[in-house]
Amino acid sequence: MSKKKTEKKEAKAEEPVTEPETRPATPEEQVAILQQQLRAVVDKANELHALCCHYETTINVLTGRLKEMGGNA
């Protein structure tokens, strides 16, 4: 009995592991993926633009305060 178990284990170990076959994406799927990626890029660009605008406002306020302090000194 132990010989049979050993033979079964060896047989299982010798079997090659096959990866599931992946089919190439259809053009419609590729377009959908690209649109999703484009949306992500545009969203990130809008987010960074808003951040830059906020920084610009902050710098203008700080510059104005420095000018006020420099003029009164």
N, C-alpha and C positions, 0 to 999 in steps of 0.2 A: 504494500500500500504506500509506503513512503517513497518508493521508487516512482510510482505513478504521479504523486504530488510533485516530485522533483522534476519529472518530465514535463508536467503541465506548466510549472513555473518557468522552465527554460523555454518552452514554446511561446509563452506570453512575452518573455523578455526579448525574444528574437523578432517578434512582429514589429514592423516599422510603424511609428506613430505618424498617422496622416493628419495633416492640417486640413480644416474645412476649406473647400475650394471657394475662392472669392471671385465673383464675376466682375468684370469692369462695369463701372457706373454708366447708365444710359445718359445720353446728352441732356435729357430733362433733369435727371438727378444731379448732373454736374452743374447745370445752370442754377438749380436750387441751392446747392452747396456754395457756389460762388456768390449768389445773392445774399446768403446768410453771412458769409465772410465780409462782403462789402458793407452790409448793414453794421456789422461790428466795428469795422474801420471808421465808418462815418460817425457812429455814436461816440467812439473814442476821440475822434478829431473835434467833434462838437464839445465834448467834455473838456478837452484841453484848451479850446478856444475860450470857453467860459472862464476857465481858470486864469488864462492870460488876461482877460478883461478885468477880472477881479484884482489881479496883481497890479495891473496898470492903474486902476482906481486907487488902490492902496498907496502906490508910489506917488501918484499925484497929490494925494492928501498929505503924505509925509513931506514931500518937497515943498508944498505950500506952507506947512508948519515951519520948516527950516527957514524959508524965505522970511516968514513973519518974525521968527526969532532973530534972524540976522539983521533985519531992518530995524528992530527995536533995540538992539544991543548998543 
